[in-house]
């Protein structure tokens, strides 16, 4: 077809009242074609590549969309094979629209049900142009379950590695049916994420005879055209395949078991242990050899009761929806209320009780004797202990919401096994009954301190909801500082409470009470020191606390930079021209942080590298500039957001020849690149400091060698 094209490069300088700034090489091209427009892809606007329409069956289309901006756009990391099957379906029948997605090794694509608040763009398939076809009730479904990953303690993601097919049914209403739409997606791997990309497609029913029998669903969409094997399952491709389900498994199981043992020390459970074991011993006197069997049945009944509860919760909510719900802002508000309610209950403000008619019904069945009586006795005990145990079971079920059926079942098994174990052990060794501590006020102290811990947990869920409800996805009310000081107050109060600084008589300071009081006070002191100054050496306690706390980021205005975000009291300019102007005034280089709101690796670098004392000290004399590529936080003006976003994308392309997030560069005030850090080593402060040193050495020597290298690599 006849085609007219023009291309070129723009150079220049733009100025305002604050100074002048270089306009880096801007390439442009325009094409006027008389042929039909092929399917296109955009990284918010880049052309896609697809097989020639003449070489394709109209019912199939293969797309390899380029990902990136301008000259950095690169195709090949993702391939979509879209198909309609059967291609010659009769009017009134149904066809399957399948999208076979192949992701390059090491990369992952986000699932359709990925929560966008969890630092990842969910894949969305938009069908907006249907002709001769209509949608049925079912949505797109995946043939491979998404893997659940938790790259940070407060970030849960659902991803696919290798290959996955998304499909849905359509009804044929005309012989010439066709469907068009778009796929928006994002891919990431260890260290970097690519910008969100959108590609468009169109497939149609074939006029030729198709060998596929009507009514048979074909899930595949043909072999790949580039030689890649289509038979490799997604789980076998990514290096993290199978590992996601194991991450946190040991910690979760320990939490469940620990909750079971702690629940035994509550006032409504502990006094029942000797009473219940005494029942088994009396049965032994009546019938030799029966106590062990009855104790085993009793314990298994308790385990079964709690495990069934876990299964019921999973079935009610579903494994997939549990993951999404756990990350939902409104559900986190609900969890906040639940944990606050549990805390108030443990603090003695009110009590939950099981209706008397339920207790009477189960108690009346205990008289049946034998195994049946023991089962109902276990059920009665479970219900009676509900007031105390549910304060532990409820949060455990909330924690298990990050997985599928396996997690709540495992959690309840761990909890109930620990909870029931003393009954079986004491039935085996009745002499140990005499060594049990007597019940008394110490159990109320345990209950009260656990209530304070649950207040701290409620604040964690409130902080997640606070960020989720913020338009800019930043802490609004529960900031880093607020969170820390509340936790400091709770830990200090728990320690002082255990030492006896409360109303009423002072308890005898036992060794265990003194140890726990000391631990709480040490925790309060460490958190207070961290809240006052981040210059302390990091330790495992601080790493865990800071991981649970919301990010230390505050939006604001700065007299030199305009719009800024503050990380650990350091201002980062959001407008590059303002950063360059300030750099020109104070004659210092600019540190560019190419980042994104939906970039979990960026959050990891901010928390574990940029926040470190030695790194912040090295950045103290630099002008800091964050270059967001997906959305700009802290700015309510949408038009200004779009302008900054467009400028940032061009800046990343021309300076770094890359749009990976995160990436870093040290730049002189006149726009020369002093050093770059694009092959990110996550959580490696030494590598980041080496990058800063390289750039500062080039700045001090006046020889930005890296600038020449970048200029060469970006030259047309």
C-alpha positions in Angstrom: 0.0 0.0 0.0 1.1 3.6 -0.6 2.7 5.1 2.5 4.0 8.6 3.3 6.3 9.0 6.3 8.3 11.7 7.9 10.6 11.6 10.9 13.2 13.8 12.7 14.7 15.0 15.9 13.8 18.0 18.0 16.5 19.9 20.0 16.4 23.1 21.9 16.0 24.8 25.2 13.1 26.0 27.2 13.1 28.7 29.9 10.9 30.2 32.6 11.4 32.7 35.4 13.5 30.3 37.4 16.1 29.4 34.7 16.7 27.7 31.4 16.8 23.9 30.8 18.0 21.8 27.9 15.5 20.0 25.7 17.0 16.6 25.1 16.9 14.9 21.8 13.2 14.2 21.0 12.6 11.8 18.1 9.3 12.0 16.2 7.7 10.2 13.3 4.4 10.3 11.5 3.0 8.0 8.9 0.1 8.4 6.4 -1.0 5.0 5.1 -3.8 4.0 2.9 -3.9 0.4 4.2 -6.1 -0.8 7.0 -4.7 0.0 10.4 -3.3 -3.0 12.2 -3.9 -3.8 15.8 -1.8 -1.5 17.9 -0.2 -1.5 21.3 0.6 1.4 23.6 2.8 1.7 26.6 0.6 4.4 26.9 1.2 4.7 23.2 3.6 2.5 21.3 2.7 0.6 18.1 2.3 -3.1 18.4 3.7 -5.8 16.1 1.5 -8.6 14.8 1.6 -11.1 12.0 0.4 -9.8 8.6 -3.3 -10.0 8.1 -2.8 -11.8 4.8 -0.8 -14.5 6.6 -3.4 -15.1 9.4 -6.6 -16.9 9.7 -9.1 -14.2 10.8 -10.0 -16.2 13.8 -6.5 -16.1 15.1 -4.1 -13.3 15.8 -0.6 -13.2 17.4 0.7 -10.0 19.1 4.1 -9.2 20.5 3.6 -5.7 21.8 6.6 -3.5 22.4 7.0 -2.4 26.0 8.6 1.0 26.8 8.5 4.5 25.6 9.9 5.8 22.3 13.2 4.3 21.3 13.3 2.1 24.4 10.3 0.2 23.3 11.2 -3.5 23.0 9.0 -6.4 21.8 9.4 -10.0 22.7 8.9 -10.2 26.5 5.2 -11.0 26.1 3.3 -12.7 23.4 -0.5 -12.9 23.1 -2.2 -15.5 20.8 -5.9 -14.7 20.5 -8.3 -17.1 18.9 -12.0 -17.8 18.4 -12.9 -21.5 18.4 -14.6 -23.1 16.7 -14.0 -20.7 13.9 -17.0 -21.8 11.8 -19.5 -21.9 14.6 -23.2 -21.8 13.6 -25.5 -19.0 14.6 -27.0 -19.8 18.1 -24.0 -21.8 19.2 -21.2 -20.6 21.5 -17.5 -20.0 20.8 -14.5 -19.6 23.1 -12.4 -16.5 23.0 -8.9 -17.6 24.2 -5.9 -15.5 24.9 -2.8 -17.6 25.3 -0.2 -15.5 27.0 3.5 -16.4 27.0 5.9 -14.4 29.3 9.6 -14.4 28.9 11.6 -16.5 31.4 12.1 -14.8 34.7 9.3 -12.3 34.2 5.8 -12.5 35.5 2.5 -10.9 34.5 -0.2 -10.0 37.0 -3.4 -11.9 37.3 -6.8 -10.6 36.4 -7.7 -10.5 40.1 -4.5 -8.7 41.2 -5.4 -6.0 43.7 -4.2 -2.7 42.2 -3.5 -1.3 45.7 -0.8 -4.0 46.1 1.9 -2.4 43.9 0.9 -4.3 40.7 -1.3 -3.5 37.7 -3.9 -6.3 37.2 -4.2 -7.6 33.6 -7.5 -6.3 32.2 -9.2 -7.5 29.0 -11.7 -5.1 27.6 -14.1 -6.3 24.9 -15.6 -3.2 23.5 -16.4 -4.0 19.9 -18.6 -7.1 19.3 -20.3 -7.7 16.0 -22.4 -10.8 15.6 -21.3 -12.0 19.0 -22.6 -11.3 22.5 -21.2 -11.9 25.9 -22.4 -14.7 28.1 -22.6 -14.4 31.9 -19.1 -15.8 32.7 -16.1 -13.6 32.9 -12.6 -14.5 31.7 -11.0 -17.4 33.6 -7.4 -18.6 33.7 -6.4 -22.2 33.0 -3.6 -22.0 35.5 -4.0 -20.8 39.1 -2.2 -17.6 39.9 0.8 -17.8 42.3 0.5 -15.8 45.5 3.7 -13.9 46.3 4.5 -11.5 49.2 7.5 -9.4 48.2 7.0 -7.2 51.2 5.1 -7.9 54.5 2.3 -5.6 53.5 2.2 -6.4 49.8 0.4 -9.5 48.4 0.4 -10.1 44.7 -1.1 -12.7 42.3 1.1 -13.4 39.3 1.6 -15.9 36.4 4.9 -17.1 35.1 5.5 -18.8 31.7 2.2 -19.4 30.1 -1.4 -18.8 31.0 -4.6 -18.9 28.9 -7.5 -16.6 29.7 -10.8 -17.5 28.0 -14.5 -16.8 28.1 -17.6 -17.9 26.2 -19.4 -15.8 23.5 -22.7 -16.5 21.8 -22.8 -16.3 18.0 -25.7 -14.1 16.8 -24.6 -13.7 13.1 -22.5 -15.6 10.6 -19.9 -12.8 10.3 -19.2 -12.4 14.0 -16.1 -10.6 15.2 -14.7 -9.2 18.4 -12.2 -6.5 19.2 -10.7 -5.2 22.4 -7.6 -4.4 24.3 -5.3 -6.0 26.9 -3.7 -3.9 29.5 -0.9 -5.5 31.5 2.4 -5.0 33.4 5.3 -7.4 33.7 8.0 -7.5 36.4 10.9 -9.6 37.5 13.3 -9.5 40.4 14.6 -5.9 40.7 12.5 -4.1 38.0 9.1 -3.6 36.6 8.2 -2.4 33.1 5.6 0.3 32.5 1.9 -0.7 32.0 1.2 -1.5 28.4 -2.0 -1.7 26.3 -2.3 -3.7 23.1 -5.4 -4.0 20.9 -6.7 -7.0 19.0 -9.5 -8.2 16.6 -10.5 -11.7 15.6 -13.4 -12.9 13.5 -15.3 -16.1 12.7 -13.8 -17.8 9.6 -15.8 -18.3 6.4 -13.9 -21.5 5.7 -14.9 -25.0 6.9 -13.4 -25.7 10.3 -12.5 -29.2 11.4 -13.3 -28.5 15.0 -16.7 -30.1 16.0 -19.3 -27.7 17.1 -19.6 -27.4 20.9 -16.1 -28.5 21.7 -14.1 -26.0 23.6 -10.5 -25.6 22.5 -8.5 -24.0 25.2 -5.2 -23.6 23.2 -4.8 -21.2 20.4 -2.2 -23.0 18.2 1.5 -23.4 18.5 3.6 -20.3 19.0 4.9 -18.8 15.8 8.4 -17.9 17.1 9.5 -21.4 17.9 8.7 -21.3 21.6 7.2 -24.4 23.1 3.6 -24.1 24.0 3.6 -27.2 26.1 5.6 -25.7 29.0 3.4 -25.1 32.0 3.6 -21.7 33.6 4.7 -23.1 36.9 7.9 -24.6 35.4 9.2 -21.4 33.9 9.6 -18.8 36.6 12.3 -19.1 39.1 9.8 -18.4 41.9 7.4 -21.1 40.8 6.3 -23.1 43.7 8.3 -21.0 46.2 5.5 -18.5 46.7 3.4 -20.9 48.6 6.2 -21.8 50.9 7.2 -18.2 51.8 5.9 -17.4 55.2 4.5 -20.9 55.7 6.8 -21.7 58.7 6.1 -18.3 60.3 2.4 -18.7 59.8 2.3 -22.2 61.3 4.4 -21.0 64.3 1.9 -18.2 64.8 -1.0 -20.6 64.8 0.6 -23.0 67.2 1.7 -20.1 69.5 -1.8 -18.7 69.5 -3.1 -22.1 70.6 -0.7 -22.4 73.5 -1.4 -18.8 74.6 -5.1 -19.4 74.5 -4.7 -22.1 77.1 -3.6 -19.4 79.6 -6.8 -17.4 79.4 -9.3 -17.5 82.4 -12.1 -19.3 80.6 -9.8 -22.2 79.4 -7.0 -22.8 81.9 -9.2 -23.8 84.9 -10.9 -26.4 82.7 -7.7 -28.3 82.1 -7.5 -30.2 85.4 -11.2 -30.6 85.6 -11.3 -32.2 82.1 -8.3 -34.5 82.8 -9.8 -35.5 86.1 -12.9 -36.8 84.1 -10.6 -39.1 82.1 -9.0 -40.4 85.2 -12.4 -41.3 86.7 -13.3 -43.1 83.5 -10.0 -45.0 83.9 -11.1 -46.1 87.3 -14.4 -47.4 86.0 -12.9 -49.0 82.9 -9.2 -49.8 82.7 -7.6 -48.6 79.5 -10.4 -46.3 78.5 -8.9 -42.9 79.5 -6.3 -42.9 76.7 -8.9 -43.6 74.1 -11.3 -41.1 75.4 -8.6 -38.4 75.7 -7.6 -39.1 72.1 -11.2 -38.8 70.9 -11.7 -35.6 73.0 -8.6 -34.0 71.5 -9.4 -35.0 67.9 -12.9 -33.7 68.4 -11.5 -30.3 69.4 -9.1 -30.3 66.4 -11.9 -31.3 64.1 -14.2 -28.5 65.4 -11.6 -25.8 64.7 -10.5 -27.2 61.4 -14.1 -27.4 60.1 -14.3 -23.7 61.1 -11.3 -22.9 58.9 -12.7 -24.9 56.0 -16.1 -23.1 56.4 -14.4 -19.7 56.3 -12.5 -20.6 53.1 -15.6 -22.0 51.4 -17.7 -18.9 52.3 -15.2 -16.5 51.0 -13.3 -18.6 48.5 -9.5 -18.8 48.1 -9.2 -16.2 45.4 -11.6 -13.7 46.9 -9.9 -14.1 50.3 -6.7 -12.8 48.8 -8.5 -9.8 47.2 -10.6 -9.2 50.3 -7.5 -9.2 52.6 -6.1 -6.3 50.5 -9.3 -4.3 50.2 -9.4 -1.0 52.0 -13.0 -1.4 53.2 -12.3 -4.9 54.5 -9.2 -3.7 56.3 -11.5 -1.2 58.0 -13.7 -4.1 59.0 -10.7 -6.0 60.3 -9.7 -2.9 62.3 -13.1 -3.0 63.9 -12.9 -6.8 64.5 -9.4 -6.5 66.1 -10.5 -3.5 68.2 -13.5 -5.5 69.4 -11.3 -8.5 70.3 -9.0 -6.1 72.1 -11.8 -4.5 74.1 -13.1 -7.9 75.0 -9.7 -9.1 76.3 -9.3 -5.8 78.1 -12.5 -6.6 80.0 -14.7 -3.9 78.5 -17.3 -6.5 77.5 -17.6 -10.3 77.0 -19.0 -12.5 74.2 -21.0 -15.5 75.3 -22.6 -18.4 73.5 -26.4 -18.6 73.8 -27.5 -20.8 76.8 -29.8 -22.9 74.6 -26.7 -24.0 72.6 -24.8 -25.0 75.7 -27.8 -26.8 77.2 -28.3 -28.8 74.0 -24.7 -29.9 73.8 -24.5 -30.6 77.5 -27.5 -32.8 77.5 -25.8 -35.0 74.9 -22.8 -35.6 77.1 -24.8 -38.0 79.2 -24.8 -40.4 76.3 -21.6 -41.8 77.6 -18.7 -43.5 75.7 -17.2 -41.9 72.6 -20.4 -40.0 71.7 -20.5 -38.4 75.2 -16.8 -37.4 74.9 -17.4 -35.8 71.5 -20.2 -33.7 72.8 -18.2 -32.8 75.9 -15.4 -31.5 73.6 -18.0 -29.5 71.6 -19.3 -28.1 74.8 -15.9 -27.1 76.0 -15.1 -25.5 72.6 -18.3 -23.4 72.9 -17.7 -22.5 76.5 -14.1 -21.4 75.7 -15.4 -19.3 72.8 -15.2 -16.1 74.8 -11.4 -16.4 74.9 -10.4 -18.6 72.0 -12.3 -16.6 69.3 -10.0 -13.6 70.1 -7.2 -15.8 68.8 -9.1 -17.7 66.1 -10.5 -14.6 64.5 -7.2 -12.9 63.8 -5.7 -16.2 62.7 -8.4 -16.6 60.1 -7.7 -13.0 59.0 -4.0 -13.9 58.6 -4.9 -17.0 56.6 -6.7 -14.8 54.1 -3.5 -14.4 52.0 -3.9 -17.9 50.6 -6.5 -20.5 49.5 -8.1 -23.4 51.4 -4.7 -24.7 52.5 -4.0 -21.7 54.7 -7.1 -21.6 57.0 -7.0 -25.4 57.4 -3.3 -25.4 58.3 -3.9 -22.5 60.7 -6.8 -24.1 62.5 -4.9 -27.5 62.6 -1.9 -25.8 64.2 -4.0 -23.8 66.6 -6.3 -26.6 67.7 -3.5 -29.2 68.0 -1.6 -26.9 70.4 -4.8 -26.0 72.2 -5.8 -29.7 72.7 -2.4 -31.2 73.4 -2.4 -30.6 77.2 -5.5 -32.7 77.6 -3.9 -35.7 75.9 -0.5 -35.3 77.6 -2.0 -34.9 81.1 -4.2 -37.9 80.5 -1.1 -39.9 79.7 0.8 -38.6 82.7 -1.7 -37.7 85.4 1.0 -37.0 87.9 1.8 -33.7 86.0 -1.6 -32.3 87.2 0.0 -31.5 90.6 2.7 -29.3 88.9 0.2 -27.1 87.1 0.2 -23.5 88.4 -2.9 -22.5 90.2 -5.4 -20.3 88.4 -5.6 -16.7 89.5 -5.0 -13.1 88.7 -2.0 -13.9 86.5 -4.4 -15.2 83.8 -6.2 -11.9 83.7 -2.9 -10.1 83.3 -2.1 -12.4 80.3 -5.5 -11.6 78.8 -5.0 -7.9 79.3 -1.6 -7.8 77.7 -2.8 -9.8 74.7 -5.6 -7.2 74.4 -2.9 -4.5 74.1 -1.2 -6.5 71.4 -4.5 -6.7 69.5 -4.9 -2.9 69.6 -1.5 -2.8 67.9 -2.7 -5.2 65.3 -5.9 -3.1 64.7 -3.7 -0.1 64.0 -1.8 -2.1 61.4 -5.1 -2.9 59.5 -6.2 0.8 59.9 -2.9 1.9 58.3 -3.5 -0.3 55.2 -7.1 1.0 54.9 -5.8 4.6 55.2 -3.4 4.1 52.3 -6.0 2.2 50.2 -8.6 5.0 50.6 -6.2 7.7 49.7 -6.4 8.9 46.1 -2.7 9.3 46.0 -2.0 6.0 47.8 -0.1 7.7 50.6 -0.7 7.6 54.4 -3.1 10.4 55.3 -4.0 9.9 59.0 -2.0 6.9 60.2 1.5 8.2 59.2 4.8 6.5 60.0 5.4 8.7 63.0 1.8 8.3 64.4 2.0 4.5 64.0 5.3 4.2 65.8 4.4 6.4 68.8 1.1 4.5 69.3 3.0 1.2 69.3 5.6 2.7 71.7 2.8 3.7 74.1 1.2 0.2 73.9 4.5 -1.6 74.5 5.5 0.7 77.3 2.1 0.3 79.0 2.2 -3.5 78.6 5.6 -3.6 80.3 4.6 -1.3 83.1 1.4 -3.2 83.6 3.3 -6.5 84.0 5.6 -4.8 86.6 2.5 -4.0 88.6 2.0 -0.3 87.9 -1.8 -0.5 87.8 -4.8 0.0 90.0 -5.1 -2.5 92.9 -2.6 -4.7 94.7 0.8 -5.2 93.1 1.6 -8.8 92.0 4.6 -10.8 93.0 7.3 -10.2 90.4 8.1 -13.7 89.2 11.0 -14.3 86.8 8.7 -14.9 83.8 6.7 -11.7 84.6 9.9 -9.7 84.9 11.3 -11.1 81.6 8.2 -10.3 79.6 8.0 -6.8 81.2 11.6 -6.2 80.3 11.1 -7.3 76.7 8.1 -5.0 76.2 10.0 -2.0 77.7 13.0 -2.8 75.5 10.7 -2.9 72.5 9.2 0.4 73.4 12.6 2.0 73.9 13.9 0.7 70.5 10.8 2.0 68.7 11.0 5.3 70.4 14.7 5.7 69.4 13.8 4.8 65.8 10.9 7.3 65.8 13.2 10.1 67.1 16.2 9.3 64.9 16.7 6.9 62.0 20.5 7.2 62.4 20.7 4.2 64.8 22.2 0.9 63.5 19.5 -1.3 62.1 18.7 -4.6 63.9 16.2 -7.4 63.3 13.6 -5.8 65.7 13.7 -2.5 63.8 13.5 -4.2 60.4 10.3 -6.1 61.5 8.7 -3.0 63.0 9.4 -0.7 60.1 8.1 -3.4 57.7 4.8 -3.4 59.4 4.6 0.4 59.7 3.2 2.5 56.8 5.8 4.0 54.5 7.5 7.1 55.9 6.3 9.4 53.1 4.5 12.7 53.4 3.4 14.9 50.5 3.8 18.7 50.7 5.1 21.9 49.2 8.7 23.1 49.2 9.9 26.6 48.6 12.6 25.5 46.1 11.0 22.4 44.6 7.2 23.1 44.5 5.5 19.7 44.8 7.5 17.2 46.8 7.2 14.0 48.8 9.2 13.6 52.0 10.9 10.3 52.7 12.4 10.2 56.2 12.3 14.0 56.3 14.2 14.3 53.0 12.3 16.2 50.2 12.1 14.7 46.8 11.1 17.0 44.0 8.3 15.8 41.7 9.1 18.3 38.9 12.4 17.8 37.2 12.8 21.3 36.0 12.5 22.6 39.6 15.1 20.1 40.7 17.5 21.2 37.9 17.0 24.9 38.8 17.9 24.2 42.5 20.9 22.2 41.4 22.1 25.1 39.3 21.7 27.5 42.2 23.6 25.4 44.7 25.9 23.8 42.2 25.2 20.2 43.2 24.2 17.1 41.1 20.7 15.7 40.9 19.8 12.2 42.0 17.1 10.8 39.8 14.9 8.0 41.2 12.9 6.5 38.3 10.0 4.9 40.2 6.3 4.2 40.1 3.4 4.0 42.5 2.7 0.5 41.4 6.3 -0.8 41.8 6.9 -3.2 44.7 10.7 -3.2 44.0 10.7 0.6 44.3 9.1 0.3 47.8 11.7 -2.3 48.7 14.5 0.0 47.7 13.0 2.9 49.6 12.5 1.0 52.8 15.7 -1.1 52.8 18.3 1.0 51.0 17.3 4.7 50.7 16.2 4.8 54.4 19.6 3.5 55.7 21.7 6.0 57.7 24.8 5.7 55.5 22.8 6.1 52.3 20.9 9.1 53.6 24.1 10.7 54.7 25.6 10.2 51.2 22.5 11.8 49.6 22.5 14.7 52.0 24.2 17.2 49.6 22.4 16.0 46.5 19.2 17.4 44.9 16.7 14.6 45.1 14.2 14.1 42.2 11.7 11.3 41.9 10.6 10.5 38.3 7.3 8.6 38.4 6.4 6.7 35.2 2.9 5.4 36.0 1.2 8.0 38.1 2.4 11.0 40.2 1.4 11.0 43.8 0.7 14.1 45.9 -0.7 16.2 43.1 -4.5 16.6 42.9 -4.4 18.6 39.6 -5.0 15.8 37.0 -3.8 18.0 34.1 -0.6 18.8 35.8 -0.1 15.1 36.7 -0.4 14.2 33.0 2.1 16.9 32.0 4.6 15.7 34.6 4.0 12.1 33.6 4.7 12.7 29.9 7.8 14.7 30.7 9.1 12.0 33.0 8.7 9.3 30.4 10.6 11.3 27.8 13.3 12.1 30.4 13.8 8.4 31.3 14.0 7.4 27.6 16.5 10.1 26.7 18.7 10.0 29.8 18.7 6.3 30.7 17.6 4.7 27.4 15.4 2.6 29.6 12.1 2.8 31.5 12.7 0.0 34.0 11.5 0.8 37.6 13.4 1.4 39.7 16.4 3.0 38.0 18.7 5.6 39.3 21.0 8.2 37.8 23.2 11.0 39.0 22.9 14.0 36.7 24.7 17.3 36.5 22.7 20.6 36.5 23.2 20.9 32.7 21.7 17.4 32.1 24.8 15.3 31.7 24.7 11.8 33.1 27.4 11.2 35.7 26.5 7.6 36.7 23.6 5.2 36.3 22.2 2.3 38.4 19.9 0.2 36.3 20.9 -3.4 37.0 19.3 -3.1 40.5 20.5 -5.3 43.3 17.6 -5.2 45.7 18.4 -4.5 49.4 22.1 -3.9 48.6 23.2 -0.6 50.2 26.8 -1.2 49.2 26.0 -1.4 45.5 23.9 1.8 45.7 26.7 3.6 47.6 29.2 2.5 44.9 26.9 4.0 42.2 26.7 7.3 44.2 30.5 7.4 44.6 31.1 6.8 40.9 28.8 9.7 40.1 30.2 12.1 42.7 33.8 11.2 41.6 32.9 12.1 38.0 31.2 15.3 39.3 34.2 16.3 41.4 36.7 15.6 38.5 34.5 17.4 36.0 34.7 14.3 33.7 31.3 12.6 33.5 32.5 9.6 31.5 29.2 8.0 31.8 27.5 10.8 30.0 29.5 10.1 26.8 28.6 6.4 27.0 24.9 7.2 27.3 25.1 9.7 24.5 26.7 7.1 22.2 24.1 4.5 23.1 21.2 6.8 22.5 22.4 8.3 19.2 20.2 7.6 16.2 
